[in-house]
Amino acid sequence: MDDETKIRSLVRSHLERDGYTVLEAGTGARALELARVADLMILDLRLPDRAGEDVARELRAAGGLPIIMLTAKADEAQRIAGLRVGADDYVTKPFSLAELAARVDAVLRRTRGEAARTEPASFGGGMLRLDAERREVSVGDRDVDLTRAEFELLSTLSARPGRVWSRTELLSRLSGEHESSERTVDAHVKNLRRKLGDRSGQPQLVATVPGVGYKLAVERDG
């Protein structure tokens, strides 16, 4: 975990607002103790008692706990080194708390959800169906053909129905578009809504939360 108390506190508060339970560790030794009960670790490479890379190696040797590395080291060689010792993702300081939360969610979905994604998900009493394995979407009895970006956005929104996602968070989920602006998200959402059949003045699948972002406006069935 991050050895800077202020950063740890900010990260903890933000993730707890997203519904996560967060445990803090100021040393590598404590981080290894907490790893026994954790689902994911945000690991700083600069720790007071040992190198973060060494902690990552021990975590990898002990099992498959997902790791997001957090550090001020921004050069490519350091990022590659971190990934080689077992990091699932890499965030450099200064960083956006919203982006970090989105990366936490993305890593957990990748590492946790393989079994859960074997069956198509249904929302709104069968109004919307999403098959992540086959990358297929249907609305009612109509199949919907989505682009890669549109599918990634819908998958993100449907992972936690009702949860409001900011444009920054959604942008970070669009693989290959990290240098784009938040207007990119608006354009993809506009196209997604059109394909899903959302119309102004009618009940919608994807809702806008003014000044914040977007959410899936129907609940998951079952």
C-alpha positions as CSV (number, residue, x, y, z in Angstrom):
1,M,0.0,0.0,0.0
2,D,1.0,3.7,-0.3
3,D,3.4,4.8,2.4
4,E,2.1,8.4,2.4
5,T,-0.7,8.7,4.9
6,K,-2.5,11.5,3.1
7,I,-2.7,9.7,-0.2
8,R,-3.8,6.5,1.6
9,S,-6.6,8.4,3.3
10,L,-7.8,10.0,0.0
11,V,-7.7,6.7,-1.8
12,R,-9.5,4.9,1.0
13,S,-12.3,7.6,1.2
14,H,-12.9,7.5,-2.6
15,L,-13.0,3.7,-2.8
16,E,-15.2,3.4,0.2
17,R,-17.7,5.8,-1.4
18,D,-17.7,3.4,-4.3
19,G,-18.7,0.6,-1.9
20,Y,-15.4,-1.1,-1.3
21,T,-14.0,-2.2,2.1
22,V,-10.5,-0.8,2.3
23,L,-7.6,-1.9,4.6
24,E,-4.5,0.2,5.0
25,A,-0.9,-0.8,5.4
26,G,2.1,1.5,5.7
27,T,4.8,-1.1,5.3
28,G,5.5,-4.0,3.1
29,A,5.3,-6.5,6.0
30,R,1.9,-5.3,6.9
31,A,0.8,-5.4,3.3
32,L,1.7,-9.1,3.1
33,E,-0.3,-9.8,6.3
34,L,-3.4,-8.1,4.9
35,A,-3.0,-9.9,1.6
36,R,-4.4,-13.0,3.2
37,V,-7.9,-11.4,3.4
38,A,-7.7,-9.0,0.4
39,D,-9.3,-9.2,-3.0
40,L,-6.8,-6.7,-4.6
41,M,-3.8,-4.7,-3.5
42,I,-2.8,-1.2,-4.5
43,L,0.9,-1.4,-4.0
44,D,3.4,1.5,-3.8
45,L,6.9,0.7,-5.1
46,R,8.4,3.0,-2.4
47,L,7.9,1.5,1.0
48,P,9.8,2.3,4.2
49,D,10.9,-1.3,5.0
50,R,11.4,-2.9,1.6
51,A,11.0,-2.5,-2.1
52,G,7.5,-2.8,-3.5
53,E,8.8,-5.0,-6.3
54,D,9.9,-7.6,-3.6
55,V,6.4,-7.5,-2.0
56,A,4.9,-8.1,-5.5
57,R,7.1,-11.1,-6.0
58,E,6.1,-12.6,-2.7
59,L,2.4,-12.0,-3.4
60,R,2.8,-13.7,-6.8
61,A,4.6,-16.6,-5.3
62,A,1.8,-17.0,-2.7
63,G,-1.1,-16.9,-5.1
64,G,-3.0,-14.8,-7.6
65,L,-3.9,-11.7,-5.7
66,P,-4.4,-8.9,-8.2
67,I,-2.0,-6.0,-7.9
68,I,-2.2,-2.4,-9.1
69,M,1.1,-0.6,-8.7
70,L,1.1,3.0,-7.6
71,T,4.3,5.1,-7.8
72,A,5.9,8.3,-8.8
73,K,8.2,6.5,-11.1
74,A,6.8,7.4,-14.5
75,D,9.4,6.1,-17.0
76,E,8.7,3.2,-19.3
77,A,11.4,1.0,-17.9
78,Q,9.9,1.2,-14.4
79,R,6.4,0.4,-15.6
80,I,7.7,-2.6,-17.5
81,A,9.6,-3.8,-14.5
82,G,6.5,-3.5,-12.4
83,L,4.4,-5.5,-14.8
84,R,7.1,-8.2,-15.1
85,V,7.1,-8.8,-11.3
86,G,3.3,-9.4,-11.5
87,A,1.4,-6.2,-11.5
88,D,-2.0,-6.3,-13.2
89,D,-2.1,-2.6,-13.8
90,Y,0.1,0.5,-13.2
91,V,-0.8,4.0,-12.1
92,T,1.7,6.8,-11.7
93,K,1.5,9.9,-9.4
94,P,0.0,12.4,-9.7
95,F,-3.2,10.4,-10.5
96,S,-6.9,10.8,-10.7
97,L,-8.8,9.1,-7.9
98,A,-11.7,8.5,-10.3
99,E,-9.3,6.8,-12.8
100,L,-7.7,4.7,-10.0
101,A,-11.2,3.5,-8.9
102,A,-12.1,2.6,-12.5
103,R,-8.9,0.6,-12.8
104,V,-9.6,-1.2,-9.5
105,D,-13.1,-2.1,-10.8
106,A,-11.6,-3.2,-14.2
107,V,-9.0,-5.5,-12.6
108,L,-11.5,-7.0,-10.2
109,R,-13.9,-7.7,-13.0
110,R,-11.1,-9.4,-15.1
111,T,-9.8,-11.5,-12.2
112,R,-13.1,-12.3,-10.5
113,G,-15.7,-12.6,-13.1
114,E,-14.9,-15.3,-15.5
115,A,-17.4,-17.8,-14.1
116,A,-20.1,-15.1,-13.6
117,R,-19.8,-14.1,-17.2
118,T,-20.5,-17.5,-18.6
119,E,-24.3,-16.8,-18.6
120,P,-25.9,-13.8,-20.3
121,A,-27.0,-11.1,-18.0
122,S,-30.6,-9.8,-18.2
123,F,-31.8,-6.4,-17.1
124,G,-35.2,-4.6,-16.7
125,G,-37.3,-7.7,-16.8
126,G,-35.6,-9.0,-19.9
127,M,-35.7,-5.7,-21.7
128,L,-31.9,-5.8,-22.1
129,R,-29.7,-8.8,-22.4
130,L,-25.9,-8.8,-22.5
131,D,-23.7,-11.8,-23.3
132,A,-20.1,-10.8,-22.4
133,E,-18.5,-14.0,-23.6
134,R,-20.1,-13.8,-27.1
135,R,-20.1,-9.9,-27.0
136,E,-23.8,-10.0,-28.0
137,V,-26.5,-7.5,-26.9
138,S,-30.2,-7.6,-27.5
139,V,-33.1,-5.3,-26.6
140,G,-36.4,-7.2,-26.4
141,D,-36.4,-9.5,-29.4
142,R,-34.0,-7.3,-31.4
143,D,-30.3,-8.0,-31.7
144,V,-28.1,-4.9,-31.4
145,D,-24.8,-4.5,-33.2
146,L,-22.3,-2.4,-31.1
147,T,-18.8,-1.2,-31.8
148,R,-16.0,-2.2,-29.5
149,A,-16.2,1.1,-27.6
150,E,-20.0,1.0,-27.3
151,F,-19.9,-2.6,-25.9
152,E,-17.2,-1.6,-23.4
153,L,-19.3,1.3,-22.2
154,L,-22.4,-0.8,-21.8
155,S,-20.4,-3.6,-20.1
156,T,-19.1,-1.0,-17.6
157,L,-22.5,0.5,-16.9
158,S,-24.1,-2.9,-16.5
159,A,-21.5,-4.2,-14.1
160,R,-23.1,-2.0,-11.4
161,P,-26.6,-0.9,-12.4
162,G,-27.7,2.4,-10.9
163,R,-24.1,3.4,-10.1
164,V,-23.2,6.7,-11.6
165,W,-20.0,6.7,-13.7
166,S,-18.2,9.9,-14.5
167,R,-17.0,10.6,-18.0
168,T,-13.4,10.3,-16.8
169,E,-14.0,6.9,-15.4
170,L,-15.8,5.7,-18.6
171,L,-13.0,7.2,-20.7
172,S,-10.4,5.1,-18.8
173,R,-12.4,2.0,-19.7
174,L,-12.2,2.6,-23.4
175,S,-9.1,0.6,-24.4
176,G,-7.0,2.5,-27.0
177,E,-8.6,5.8,-26.3
178,H,-6.7,7.0,-23.2
179,E,-5.6,10.2,-25.0
180,S,-9.1,11.2,-26.1
181,S,-11.3,13.8,-24.4
182,E,-14.4,13.3,-22.3
183,R,-16.4,14.4,-25.4
184,T,-15.5,11.0,-26.8
185,V,-17.6,9.4,-24.1
186,D,-20.5,11.6,-25.0
187,A,-20.3,10.6,-28.6
188,H,-20.1,6.9,-27.9
189,V,-23.0,7.1,-25.4
190,K,-25.1,9.0,-28.0
191,N,-24.6,6.2,-30.5
192,L,-25.1,3.5,-27.9
193,R,-28.5,5.0,-26.9
194,R,-29.6,5.3,-30.5
195,K,-28.8,1.6,-31.1
196,L,-30.5,0.6,-27.8
197,G,-33.6,2.5,-28.8
198,D,-33.5,5.1,-26.1
199,R,-35.7,8.1,-27.0
200,S,-36.1,11.5,-25.4
201,G,-39.1,11.6,-23.1
202,Q,-39.4,7.8,-22.8
203,P,-38.0,5.4,-20.2
204,Q,-34.3,4.9,-21.0
205,L,-31.8,2.2,-20.5
206,V,-28.8,4.6,-20.2
207,A,-29.6,7.7,-18.2
208,T,-27.6,11.0,-17.9
209,V,-26.9,12.3,-14.4
210,P,-26.4,16.1,-15.1
211,G,-23.0,17.4,-14.2
212,V,-21.7,13.9,-13.3
213,G,-21.9,11.2,-16.0
214,Y,-24.1,8.2,-16.9
215,K,-25.7,5.1,-15.4
216,L,-27.6,2.1,-16.4
217,A,-31.2,2.9,-15.4
218,V,-32.5,-0.6,-15.1
219,E,-31.8,-3.2,-12.5
220,R,-30.2,-6.6,-13.2
221,D,-32.8,-9.4,-13.2
222,G,-32.6,-12.2,-10.5
